[in-house]
Amino acid sequence: MEQNTGAAATVSLIAAILSWIITFTGHPIWGMILGLVAIPAGLIGALMAASPRVGGGLLSVIGIVIGILGLGLAVLGLIGVILF
């Protein structure tokens, strides 16, 4: 039986990475939105990875962690935009 990587895990990782990139380009609100997308998508991907036919559990966890860090970075960026 061949395992396939779950789409939710892939979406989580891509959204988390884009959250960092978008925040660093000066758009912290979009970075925050992408961080908020990455976390639930990673949770869904981790739940789907419990099936023996779907892989991507580690990918989901990495997406969640990077998404949380990206969300924090976006919040700090938003505070910086508001203050300065």
C-alpha positions as protocol buffer text, in pm:
chain_id: "A"
residue {
  index: 1
  type: MET
  ca { x: 0 y: 0 z: 0 }
}
residue {
  index: 2
  type: GLU
  ca { x: 146 y: 334 z: -107 }
}
residue {
  index: 3
  type: GLN
  ca { x: 127 y: 638 z: 121 }
}
residue {
  index: 4
  type: ASN
  ca { x: 37 y: 979 z: -17 }
}
residue {
  index: 5
  type: THR
  ca { x: 122 y: 1306 z: 154 }
}
residue {
  index: 6
  type: GLY
  ca { x: -192 y: 1480 z: 275 }
}
residue {
  index: 7
  type: ALA
  ca { x: -292 y: 1802 z: 101 }
}
residue {
  index: 8
  type: ALA
  ca { x: -362 y: 1971 z: 434 }
}
residue {
  index: 9
  type: ALA
  ca { x: -4 y: 1910 z: 547 }
}
residue {
  index: 10
  type: THR
  ca { x: 129 y: 2064 z: 227 }
}
residue {
  index: 11
  type: VAL
  ca { x: -105 y: 2364 z: 255 }
}
residue {
  index: 12
  type: SER
  ca { x: 5 y: 2412 z: 615 }
}
residue {
  index: 13
  type: LEU
  ca { x: 374 y: 2420 z: 529 }
}
residue {
  index: 14
  type: ILE
  ca { x: 328 y: 2650 z: 228 }
}
residue {
  index: 15
  type: ALA
  ca { x: 105 y: 2891 z: 422 }
}
residue {
  index: 16
  type: ALA
  ca { x: 352 y: 2900 z: 712 }
}
residue {
  index: 17
  type: ILE
  ca { x: 647 y: 2979 z: 487 }
}
residue {
  index: 18
  type: LEU
  ca { x: 449 y: 3241 z: 296 }
}
residue {
  index: 19
  type: SER
  ca { x: 348 y: 3396 z: 628 }
}
residue {
  index: 20
  type: TRP
  ca { x: 714 y: 3469 z: 703 }
}
residue {
  index: 21
  type: ILE
  ca { x: 786 y: 3596 z: 352 }
}
residue {
  index: 22
  type: ILE
  ca { x: 480 y: 3822 z: 337 }
}
residue {
  index: 23
  type: THR
  ca { x: 551 y: 3963 z: 683 }
}
residue {
  index: 24
  type: PHE
  ca { x: 910 y: 4043 z: 591 }
}
residue {
  index: 25
  type: THR
  ca { x: 795 y: 4222 z: 275 }
}
residue {
  index: 26
  type: GLY
  ca { x: 597 y: 4466 z: 490 }
}
residue {
  index: 27
  type: HIS
  ca { x: 248 y: 4315 z: 496 }
}
residue {
  index: 28
  type: PRO
  ca { x: 201 y: 4182 z: 852 }
}
residue {
  index: 29
  type: ILE
  ca { x: -179 y: 4157 z: 826 }
}
residue {
  index: 30
  type: TRP
  ca { x: -153 y: 3912 z: 535 }
}
residue {
  index: 31
  type: GLY
  ca { x: 123 y: 3732 z: 724 }
}
residue {
  index: 32
  type: MET
  ca { x: -109 y: 3696 z: 1021 }
}
residue {
  index: 33
  type: ILE
  ca { x: -388 y: 3561 z: 802 }
}
residue {
  index: 34
  type: LEU
  ca { x: -156 y: 3304 z: 647 }
}
residue {
  index: 35
  type: GLY
  ca { x: -32 y: 3205 z: 993 }
}
residue {
  index: 36
  type: LEU
  ca { x: -392 y: 3156 z: 1101 }
}
residue {
  index: 37
  type: VAL
  ca { x: -448 y: 2936 z: 795 }
}
residue {
  index: 38
  type: ALA
  ca { x: -134 y: 2729 z: 857 }
}
residue {
  index: 39
  type: ILE
  ca { x: -220 y: 2622 z: 1211 }
}
residue {
  index: 40
  type: PRO
  ca { x: -564 y: 2462 z: 1151 }
}
residue {
  index: 41
  type: ALA
  ca { x: -446 y: 2313 z: 821 }
}
residue {
  index: 42
  type: GLY
  ca { x: -156 y: 2153 z: 1009 }
}
residue {
  index: 43
  type: LEU
  ca { x: -392 y: 2015 z: 1272 }
}
residue {
  index: 44
  type: ILE
  ca { x: -616 y: 1869 z: 1003 }
}
residue {
  index: 45
  type: GLY
  ca { x: -311 y: 1723 z: 828 }
}
residue {
  index: 46
  type: ALA
  ca { x: -189 y: 1566 z: 1151 }
}
residue {
  index: 47
  type: LEU
  ca { x: -529 y: 1407 z: 1211 }
}
residue {
  index: 48
  type: MET
  ca { x: -541 y: 1278 z: 854 }
}
residue {
  index: 49
  type: ALA
  ca { x: -190 y: 1134 z: 891 }
}
residue {
  index: 50
  type: ALA
  ca { x: -326 y: 889 z: 1148 }
}
residue {
  index: 51
  type: SER
  ca { x: -460 y: 690 z: 854 }
}
residue {
  index: 52
  type: PRO
  ca { x: -212 y: 435 z: 716 }
}
residue {
  index: 53
  type: ARG
  ca { x: -282 y: 554 z: 359 }
}
residue {
  index: 54
  type: VAL
  ca { x: -200 y: 920 z: 427 }
}
residue {
  index: 55
  type: GLY
  ca { x: 143 y: 1047 z: 528 }
}
residue {
  index: 56
  type: GLY
  ca { x: 271 y: 1389 z: 621 }
}
residue {
  index: 57
  type: GLY
  ca { x: 246 y: 1384 z: 998 }
}
residue {
  index: 58
  type: LEU
  ca { x: 591 y: 1536 z: 1045 }
}
residue {
  index: 59
  type: LEU
  ca { x: 521 y: 1785 z: 767 }
}
residue {
  index: 60
  type: SER
  ca { x: 206 y: 1892 z: 953 }
}
residue {
  index: 61
  type: VAL
  ca { x: 392 y: 1939 z: 1280 }
}
residue {
  index: 62
  type: ILE
  ca { x: 659 y: 2147 z: 1106 }
}
residue {
  index: 63
  type: GLY
  ca { x: 384 y: 2355 z: 942 }
}
residue {
  index: 64
  type: ILE
  ca { x: 218 y: 2414 z: 1279 }
}
residue {
  index: 65
  type: VAL
  ca { x: 542 y: 2520 z: 1446 }
}
residue {
  index: 66
  type: ILE
  ca { x: 646 y: 2752 z: 1163 }
}
residue {
  index: 67
  type: GLY
  ca { x: 289 y: 2887 z: 1149 }
}
residue {
  index: 68
  type: ILE
  ca { x: 290 y: 2972 z: 1520 }
}
residue {
  index: 69
  type: LEU
  ca { x: 628 y: 3142 z: 1487 }
}
residue {
  index: 70
  type: GLY
  ca { x: 507 y: 3325 z: 1175 }
}
residue {
  index: 71
  type: LEU
  ca { x: 194 y: 3439 z: 1355 }
}
residue {
  index: 72
  type: GLY
  ca { x: 406 y: 3579 z: 1638 }
}
residue {
  index: 73
  type: LEU
  ca { x: 633 y: 3750 z: 1389 }
}
residue {
  index: 74
  type: ALA
  ca { x: 333 y: 3902 z: 1211 }
}
residue {
  index: 75
  type: VAL
  ca { x: 195 y: 4035 z: 1540 }
}
residue {
  index: 76
  type: LEU
  ca { x: 531 y: 4195 z: 1618 }
}
residue {
  index: 77
  type: GLY
  ca { x: 545 y: 4337 z: 1265 }
}
residue {
  index: 78
  type: LEU
  ca { x: 195 y: 4478 z: 1304 }
}
residue {
  index: 79
  type: ILE
  ca { x: 291 y: 4643 z: 1632 }
}
residue {
  index: 80
  type: GLY
  ca { x: 595 y: 4792 z: 1459 }
}
residue {
  index: 81
  type: VAL
  ca { x: 382 y: 4927 z: 1174 }
}
residue {
  index: 82
  type: ILE
  ca { x: 135 y: 5083 z: 1418 }
}
residue {
  index: 83
  type: LEU
  ca { x: 404 y: 5244 z: 1635 }
}
residue {
  index: 84
  type: PHE
  ca { x: 638 y: 5360 z: 1363 }
}
